[in-house]
Amino acid sequence: MALMVSISGIRGIVGDGLDPQVLVNFTNAYAEFIKSGKVVIGRDSRITGEMVKSITAGVLMAKGIDVIDIGICPTPTVQYMVKTLGAKGGIAISASHNPNEWNALKLLNGTGQFMSPAEHLEMKKYLDQPAPQYKSWDKIGTYSYYSEGIQIHKNDALNMQWIDKEKIRARKFRVVADCVNGAGLYVIPELLRDLGCEVIEMNCEKSGIFPRLPEPLPENLTETMKAVVEHKADLGVVVDPDADRLVLITDKGEPFSEENTITQAVRWVLSKNPGTVTVNLSTTRAVEDVAASFGCKVERSPVGEANVVDKMKINGSVIGGEGSGGVIYPALHYGRDSLVGVVVTLQHLVEFGGSLSELKSALPQYAIAKMKIDLTTKSPDEVISDLADKYKNEKVSTDDGLRIDFPEYWVHLRKSNTEPIIRVIAEARSMDEAKSVCDKFFSEIKSLL
């Protein structure tokens, strides 16, 4: 199994690509990039996390770096504590929504964000060193355990501007919380109870084993959707294993949709603080519709949290994120954060006055279809270049593959970095229309092969 390396770090299957030597090599390179100072480390709940953390912490200390271990916690907590503790960097040990056998190092810079492409390239230079250089016995780094990180993050999320905790408590929301036995279980139920919610916990066992496929897609959440109806809950709150993504289920036991997580957050934030919004090129057009209603502009970035954050900083965005359920609210920090998403959602619901299904109906209605096309005889870059030339008179973006905006729909074509395929994402007013757009571009790509 090949190791997956990206600007956010490394990811692989433990025992088949992600082995101790790989962890040593990448942690050594990261330590060379950081140079000195403190590094915050935290992990999700998976059973390989302790092993990965021990190796990572040991290498950092051997390089003379002081390790602050904040334990099992969401990835956004690691990001937030890098900033809060004034550390030089951070490592979140989590393979996000990948199944049990995976793990990963998510490497953060001194601002608590994922490395920029330039920082990633600089770090990779150290991978080619002939032999790692370690400190002598009297110059190794220190290790400390800091248990307050998750509480500080939670409390600061609860105390954000425009959050009226008493009004939320007065609504007495009944919430099904599904944390897939991941890091979210250490904070999400407690956060909800702090807001006066009656919480029905689901998949909140500290076993380190995910009881279902952990990606919070509707097809993996059938039991959770049933539970919302059975318990007559106002909503369901679902997070992935490292709790950076938030997925909601309506009072009717239906998906609120990941795209709507960011859309409703944009709507609430702009009602308080109008300004620029940044989302990635694959995120719903509903964000533009909502922003336009407040006279605000939307900027789009390549896919990936680091890319969204970079563009948010450049244009001073007041809110941003990705259609995968990732809300980035710089008033707290620059990172996808389900804690922020939960608090904003409940405040928005209180102000809206209706149910979550009614709030969904009040948002612009679109449907997104996705497919992938295997290429055998032609490179993805050539195919995308040919299509960009064909549609050059339309509204196009080539910042990340090819996105073409038509009046009634848009399509985004992206190549995979790991296999010879092109992903086709299309959005239209109905699922049938979105699928037919995918089919149309599938045929066009086939004709170019």
VOMAR-135119 format. One record per residue (C-alpha): residue number from 1; residue in three letters; x negated, y, z. Coordinates in Angstrom, 2 decimals, decimal comma, padded with zeros to 5 digits. Layout:
BEGIN
n  res  xx  yy  zz
NUM  ALA  X  Y  Z
...
//
This chain:
BEGIN
n  res  xx  yy  zz
1  MET  000,00  000,00  000,00
2  ALA  -001,45  003,37  -000,99
3  LEU  -001,73  006,06  001,65
4  MET  000,40  009,12  000,92
5  VAL  -001,61  012,32  001,29
6  SER  000,04  015,74  000,99
7  ILE  -000,44  019,25  002,35
8  SER  001,64  018,23  005,37
9  GLY  -000,81  015,41  006,27
10  ILE  -001,02  011,65  005,76
11  ARG  001,65  008,98  005,87
12  GLY  001,52  005,21  005,51
13  ILE  002,56  001,79  006,78
14  VAL  000,76  000,77  009,97
15  GLY  -001,38  -002,27  009,19
16  ASP  -001,09  -001,70  005,45
17  GLY  -002,76  001,59  004,61
18  LEU  -002,52  003,54  007,86
19  ASP  -005,21  001,80  009,89
20  PRO  -007,47  003,05  012,71
21  GLN  -010,35  003,93  010,38
22  VAL  -008,08  006,10  008,22
23  LEU  -006,83  007,87  011,35
24  VAL  -010,41  008,47  012,50
25  ASN  -011,43  009,87  009,09
26  PHE  -008,53  012,29  008,78
27  THR  -008,66  013,41  012,41
28  ASN  -012,39  014,02  012,06
29  ALA  -011,81  016,14  008,93
30  TYR  -009,04  018,05  010,71
31  ALA  -011,31  018,67  013,72
32  GLU  -014,02  020,03  011,39
33  PHE  -011,40  022,35  009,88
34  ILE  -010,23  023,53  013,36
35  LYS  -013,86  023,87  014,60
36  SER  -013,14  024,37  018,33
37  GLY  -010,48  025,25  020,87
38  LYS  -007,19  023,60  021,83
39  VAL  -005,01  021,30  019,72
40  VAL  -001,44  020,35  020,73
41  ILE  -000,36  016,79  019,94
42  GLY  003,11  015,27  020,24
43  ARG  004,78  012,22  018,75
44  ASP  008,14  010,75  017,89
45  SER  009,42  007,64  019,63
46  ARG  008,23  004,87  017,30
47  ILE  006,31  002,05  018,98
48  THR  003,12  002,68  016,96
49  GLY  003,04  006,26  018,23
50  GLU  001,04  005,53  021,37
51  MET  -001,67  003,74  019,37
52  VAL  -001,88  006,52  016,78
53  LYS  -001,91  009,21  019,48
54  SER  -004,70  007,47  021,45
55  ILE  -006,98  007,29  018,41
56  THR  -006,18  010,84  017,34
57  ALA  -006,72  012,30  020,81
58  GLY  -009,95  010,35  021,25
59  VAL  -011,45  011,61  018,00
60  LEU  -010,46  015,22  018,76
61  MET  -012,10  015,02  022,20
62  ALA  -015,22  013,38  020,72
63  LYS  -015,45  016,41  018,40
64  GLY  -015,38  018,77  021,40
65  ILE  -011,75  019,83  021,02
66  ASP  -009,43  020,16  024,01
67  VAL  -006,26  018,09  023,62
68  ILE  -002,89  019,17  025,05
69  ASP  -000,57  016,17  024,86
70  ILE  003,10  017,20  025,06
71  GLY  004,42  013,63  024,85
72  ILE  007,40  012,33  022,88
73  CYS  009,15  015,33  021,37
74  PRO  010,54  016,72  018,10
75  THR  008,08  017,89  015,45
76  PRO  009,43  021,47  015,79
77  THR  008,50  021,33  019,49
78  VAL  004,88  020,64  018,53
79  GLN  005,05  023,55  016,08
80  TYR  006,58  025,84  018,68
81  MET  004,08  024,93  021,41
82  VAL  001,07  025,58  019,15
83  LYS  002,36  029,14  018,90
84  THR  003,44  029,39  022,57
85  LEU  000,20  027,98  024,04
86  GLY  -002,06  029,89  021,65
87  ALA  -003,67  026,68  020,34
88  LYS  -005,90  026,48  017,26
89  GLY  -003,74  023,76  015,71
90  GLY  -001,40  020,87  016,27
91  ILE  -000,74  017,30  015,17
92  ALA  002,80  015,91  015,11
93  ILE  002,62  012,13  014,96
94  SER  005,73  011,14  013,03
95  ALA  006,68  009,62  009,70
96  SER  009,89  011,64  009,82
97  HIS  012,79  009,72  008,21
98  ASN  010,67  006,72  007,11
99  PRO  011,53  003,29  008,62
100  ASN  009,95  001,68  011,70
101  GLU  006,79  000,37  010,02
102  TRP  005,63  003,85  008,94
103  ASN  003,74  006,50  010,84
104  ALA  001,98  009,74  009,94
105  LEU  -000,13  012,66  011,03
106  LYS  001,53  016,00  010,32
107  LEU  -001,27  018,56  010,49
108  LEU  -000,54  022,10  011,65
109  ASN  -002,59  025,28  011,51
110  GLY  -003,05  027,88  014,26
111  THR  000,36  029,44  013,62
112  GLY  002,11  026,11  014,23
113  GLN  002,99  025,73  010,57
114  PHE  002,01  023,10  008,03
115  MET  -001,26  023,91  006,34
116  SER  -001,22  026,04  003,23
117  PRO  -002,53  024,43  000,01
118  ALA  -005,79  026,38  000,46
119  GLU  -006,20  025,16  004,06
120  HIS  -005,44  021,59  003,00
121  LEU  -008,15  021,73  000,30
122  GLU  -010,64  023,11  002,81
123  MET  -009,88  020,29  005,25
124  LYS  -010,19  017,63  002,52
125  LYS  -013,80  018,71  001,87
126  TYR  -014,73  017,23  005,25
127  LEU  -013,38  013,81  004,23
128  ASP  -016,42  013,39  001,99
129  GLN  -018,99  013,87  004,75
130  PRO  -021,41  010,92  004,87
131  ALA  -020,96  010,28  008,61
132  PRO  -018,90  012,09  011,25
133  GLN  -020,84  014,13  013,79
134  TYR  -019,65  013,80  017,39
135  LYS  -020,53  015,76  020,55
136  SER  -022,81  014,55  023,33
137  TRP  -021,26  013,20  026,53
138  ASP  -021,39  016,57  028,31
139  LYS  -019,74  018,54  025,47
140  ILE  -016,68  016,44  024,68
141  GLY  -013,22  018,03  024,83
142  THR  -010,78  017,75  027,70
143  TYR  -007,42  015,99  027,78
144  SER  -004,36  017,33  029,56
145  TYR  -000,73  016,27  029,60
146  TYR  001,77  019,13  029,39
147  SER  005,29  017,96  030,14
148  GLU  007,08  021,33  029,94
149  GLY  006,87  021,79  026,17
150  ILE  010,25  020,27  025,32
151  GLN  012,02  022,30  028,05
152  ILE  010,40  025,58  026,96
153  HIS  011,45  024,96  023,35
154  LYS  015,02  024,07  024,40
155  ASN  015,43  027,07  026,71
156  ASP  014,07  029,52  024,15
157  ALA  016,47  028,12  021,52
158  LEU  019,37  028,61  023,95
159  ASN  018,31  032,20  024,65
160  MET  018,05  033,42  021,06
161  GLN  019,62  036,77  020,23
162  TRP  023,39  036,73  019,52
163  ILE  023,90  033,35  021,21
164  ASP  026,74  033,66  023,73
165  LYS  026,35  030,56  025,89
166  GLU  029,45  031,30  027,97
167  LYS  031,67  031,56  024,90
168  ILE  030,28  028,25  023,59
169  ARG  030,83  026,60  026,98
170  ALA  034,42  027,87  027,02
171  ARG  035,16  025,90  023,82
172  LYS  034,29  022,61  025,59
173  PHE  033,20  020,91  022,39
174  ARG  033,25  017,12  022,34
175  VAL  030,22  015,97  020,35
176  VAL  028,91  012,59  019,17
177  ALA  025,09  012,85  019,25
178  ASP  023,24  010,27  017,12
179  CYS  019,48  010,50  017,64
180  VAL  018,59  007,19  015,89
181  ASN  016,57  006,28  019,06
182  GLY  014,10  008,94  017,95
183  ALA  012,46  011,95  019,61
184  GLY  015,74  013,89  019,48
185  LEU  017,22  011,79  022,30
186  TYR  014,78  013,49  024,71
187  VAL  016,40  016,89  024,13
188  ILE  019,51  017,01  021,88
189  PRO  022,06  015,52  024,37
190  GLU  020,70  017,77  027,13
191  LEU  020,83  020,84  024,87
192  LEU  024,47  020,08  024,07
193  ARG  025,35  019,59  027,76
194  ASP  023,67  022,90  028,59
195  LEU  026,20  024,42  026,18
196  GLY  029,13  022,85  028,01
197  CYS  029,70  020,04  025,53
198  GLU  031,05  016,62  026,42
199  VAL  028,45  014,38  024,79
200  ILE  029,04  010,88  023,48
201  GLU  025,53  009,47  023,05
202  MET  024,90  007,11  020,16
203  ASN  021,55  005,50  019,32
204  CYS  019,97  007,31  022,27
205  GLU  017,95  004,41  023,71
206  LYS  014,25  004,77  024,50
207  SER  013,33  001,58  022,64
208  GLY  011,22  003,16  019,89
209  ILE  013,07  001,00  017,34
210  PHE  015,44  002,63  014,86
211  PRO  018,72  000,67  014,81
212  ARG  019,55  001,62  011,20
213  LEU  017,82  003,24  008,26
214  PRO  016,69  006,48  009,87
215  GLU  017,23  008,92  007,02
216  PRO  020,46  010,78  007,93
217  LEU  022,25  010,14  004,62
218  PRO  026,03  009,47  004,58
219  GLU  025,53  005,81  003,57
220  ASN  023,44  005,27  006,75
221  LEU  025,94  007,02  009,02
222  THR  029,15  005,01  008,54
223  GLU  029,24  003,91  012,22
224  THR  028,55  007,44  013,42
225  MET  031,34  008,85  011,27
226  LYS  033,71  006,21  012,67
227  ALA  032,67  007,11  016,22
228  VAL  033,52  010,80  015,69
229  VAL  037,09  009,83  014,76
230  GLU  037,43  007,19  017,51
231  HIS  036,30  009,61  020,22
232  LYS  038,39  012,46  018,76
233  ALA  035,20  014,53  018,71
234  ASP  034,96  018,08  017,38
235  LEU  031,82  017,17  015,47
236  GLY  028,94  014,76  015,12
237  VAL  025,31  015,89  015,44
238  VAL  022,73  013,64  013,76
239  VAL  018,97  014,13  013,65
240  ASP  016,16  012,19  011,99
241  PRO  013,42  010,51  014,13
242  ASP  011,37  013,69  014,60
243  ALA  014,44  015,95  014,87
244  ASP  013,46  018,61  012,37
245  ARG  016,52  017,94  010,20
246  LEU  020,10  018,43  011,32
247  VAL  023,06  016,65  009,73
248  LEU  026,63  017,36  010,84
249  ILE  029,79  015,26  010,72
250  THR  033,16  017,02  010,72
251  ASP  036,05  016,43  013,12
252  LYS  037,60  014,28  010,36
253  GLY  034,62  011,92  010,42
254  GLU  033,38  013,13  007,04
255  PRO  029,93  014,43  006,06
256  PHE  029,65  018,19  006,48
257  SER  026,80  017,79  003,94
258  GLU  023,13  018,53  004,50
259  GLU  023,34  021,39  002,01
260  ASN  026,06  023,01  004,12
261  THR  023,87  022,88  007,25
262  ILE  021,64  025,59  005,79
263  THR  024,54  027,39  004,02
264  GLN  026,51  027,92  007,24
265  ALA  023,35  028,98  009,12
266  VAL  022,66  031,57  006,41
267  ARG  026,23  032,80  006,70
268  TRP  025,95  033,26  010,48
269  VAL  022,50  034,90  010,48
270  LEU  023,38  037,36  007,68
271  SER  026,54  038,37  009,58
272  LYS  024,24  039,55  012,40
273  ASN  021,12  040,61  010,55
274  PRO  021,42  041,11  006,76
275  GLY  018,19  040,49  004,85
276  THR  016,40  038,28  002,37
277  VAL  016,94  034,48  002,38
278  THR  014,47  031,89  001,11
279  VAL  015,38  028,31  000,18
280  ASN  013,71  025,78  -002,08
281  LEU  014,50  025,24  -005,75
282  SER  016,57  022,10  -005,03
283  THR  018,90  023,77  -002,50
284  THR  022,56  024,51  -003,22
285  ARG  023,73  027,60  -005,07
286  ALA  026,22  028,12  -002,22
287  VAL  023,42  029,95  -000,39
288  GLU  023,36  032,57  -003,19
289  ASP  027,15  032,94  -003,05
290  VAL  027,09  033,48  000,72
291  ALA  024,14  035,90  000,54
292  ALA  025,86  037,89  -002,24
293  SER  028,90  038,38  000,00
294  PHE  026,60  040,25  002,42
295  GLY  024,80  042,11  -000,38
296  CYS  021,64  040,08  000,26
297  LYS  019,08  038,49  -002,03
298  VAL  017,91  034,86  -002,23
299  GLU  014,34  033,89  -003,15
300  ARG  013,43  030,34  -004,11
301  SER  010,23  028,43  -003,44
302  PRO  008,81  025,07  -004,48
303  VAL  010,11  022,10  -002,43
304  GLY  008,37  021,54  000,90
305  GLU  008,53  023,28  004,27
306  ALA  005,07  024,88  003,87
307  ASN  006,11  026,43  000,55
308  VAL  009,40  027,79  001,94
309  VAL  007,60  029,30  004,94
310  ASP  004,89  030,90  002,76
311  LYS  007,53  032,63  000,65
312  MET  009,59  033,62  003,72
313  LYS  006,56  035,40  005,17
314  ILE  005,80  037,20  001,91
315  ASN  009,34  038,55  001,50
316  GLY  010,20  038,96  005,19
317  SER  013,16  036,56  005,13
318  VAL  015,55  036,61  008,10
319  ILE  016,59  032,98  007,50
320  GLY  015,50  030,14  005,26
321  GLY  015,30  026,41  004,91
322  GLU  015,98  023,42  002,73
323  GLY  019,12  021,59  001,66
324  SER  017,98  018,46  003,49
325  GLY  019,40  019,88  006,73
326  GLY  016,32  021,96  007,54
327  VAL  017,04  025,35  009,14
328  ILE  014,05  027,74  009,45
329  TYR  014,87  030,73  011,66
330  PRO  011,79  032,95  012,12
331  ALA  013,40  034,74  015,07
332  LEU  012,20  031,67  017,03
333  HIS  009,49  030,18  014,80
334  TYR  008,61  029,23  011,23
335  GLY  009,60  025,57  011,16
336  ARG  012,60  023,35  010,34
337  ASP  014,26  022,97  013,70
338  SER  017,36  020,93  014,60
339  LEU  017,58  022,56  018,06
340  VAL  017,97  025,96  016,42
341  GLY  020,43  024,43  013,94
342  VAL  022,63  022,99  016,73
343  VAL  022,75  026,26  018,70
344  VAL  023,48  028,37  015,61
345  THR  026,19  025,93  014,44
346  LEU  028,05  025,99  017,75
347  GLN  027,84  029,80  017,96
348  HIS  029,07  030,05  014,37
349  LEU  031,97  027,67  015,11
350  VAL  032,99  029,72  018,16
351  GLU  033,02  032,94  016,12
352  PHE  034,75  031,25  013,18
353  GLY  037,48  030,05  015,51
354  GLY  038,45  026,93  013,57
355  SER  037,24  023,35  013,28
356  LEU  034,09  022,18  011,50
357  SER  036,17  020,75  008,63
358  GLU  037,83  024,16  008,24
359  LEU  034,44  025,86  008,27
360  LYS  033,31  023,46  005,55
361  SER  036,35  024,40  003,44
362  ALA  035,54  028,09  003,92
363  LEU  032,09  027,66  002,33
364  PRO  031,51  027,70  -001,45
365  GLN  032,28  024,24  -002,88
366  TYR  029,63  022,46  -004,94
367  ALA  028,41  018,91  -005,46
368  ILE  024,85  017,71  -006,02
369  ALA  023,94  014,56  -007,95
370  LYS  020,47  013,00  -008,03
371  MET  018,82  010,38  -010,20
372  LYS  015,33  009,34  -011,19
373  ILE  013,94  008,31  -014,54
374  ASP  011,01  005,93  -014,97
375  LEU  008,53  007,03  -017,62
376  THR  006,43  004,48  -019,39
377  THR  004,85  006,06  -022,44
378  LYS  004,59  009,78  -021,69
379  SER  003,30  011,85  -018,77
380  PRO  005,91  013,66  -016,63
381  ASP  004,07  016,96  -017,23
382  GLU  004,48  016,61  -021,01
383  VAL  008,19  015,83  -020,70
384  ILE  008,81  018,80  -018,40
385  SER  006,77  021,07  -020,68
386  ASP  008,80  019,99  -023,74
387  LEU  012,08  020,69  -021,93
388  ALA  010,81  024,05  -020,64
389  ASP  010,05  025,02  -024,24
390  LYS  013,47  023,85  -025,44
391  TYR  015,31  025,88  -022,78
392  LYS  013,00  028,90  -022,70
393  ASN  015,90  031,25  -023,54
394  GLU  017,84  030,17  -020,43
395  LYS  017,14  031,30  -016,86
396  VAL  014,24  028,99  -015,95
397  SER  011,71  028,54  -013,14
398  THR  008,54  026,49  -013,57
399  ASP  007,25  027,06  -010,01
400  ASP  007,98  023,42  -009,15
401  GLY  008,69  021,27  -012,19
402  LEU  011,53  022,87  -014,14
403  ARG  014,75  024,41  -012,84
404  ILE  017,28  025,69  -015,37
405  ASP  020,20  027,83  -014,20
406  PHE  023,31  027,80  -016,37
407  PRO  026,47  029,78  -015,53
408  GLU  028,41  026,72  -014,30
409  TYR  025,60  024,49  -013,04
410  TRP  021,86  024,12  -012,50
411  VAL  019,41  021,27  -012,96
412  HIS  015,99  020,73  -011,37
413  LEU  013,45  018,29  -012,83
414  ARG  010,49  017,33  -010,64
415  LYS  007,76  014,77  -011,14
416  SER  006,81  012,39  -008,35
417  ASN  003,28  012,65  -006,97
418  THR  003,11  008,92  -006,28
419  GLU  004,74  007,17  -009,25
420  PRO  005,45  007,87  -012,97
421  ILE  008,99  009,14  -012,54
422  ILE  010,95  012,35  -012,93
423  ARG  013,61  013,22  -010,37
424  VAL  016,70  014,94  -011,77
425  ILE  018,83  017,01  -009,38
426  ALA  021,95  018,75  -010,68
427  GLU  024,62  020,84  -008,98
428  ALA  028,05  021,72  -010,32
429  ARG  031,56  022,41  -009,03
430  SER  032,43  018,70  -008,81
431  MET  030,51  015,44  -008,45
432  ASP  031,73  014,25  -011,85
433  GLU  030,34  017,39  -013,50
434  ALA  027,05  017,11  -011,60
435  LYS  026,67  013,47  -012,66
436  SER  027,39  014,32  -016,28
437  VAL  024,64  016,99  -016,16
438  CYS  022,23  014,34  -014,83
439  ASP  023,31  011,98  -017,64
440  LYS  022,81  014,72  -020,24
441  PHE  019,23  015,38  -019,11
442  PHE  018,57  011,66  -018,72
443  SER  019,42  011,28  -022,44
444  GLU  017,28  014,28  -023,37
445  ILE  014,27  012,90  -021,49
446  LYS  014,77  009,44  -023,12
447  SER  014,75  011,10  -026,55
448  LEU  011,35  012,63  -025,79
449  LEU  009,70  009,31  -024,89
//
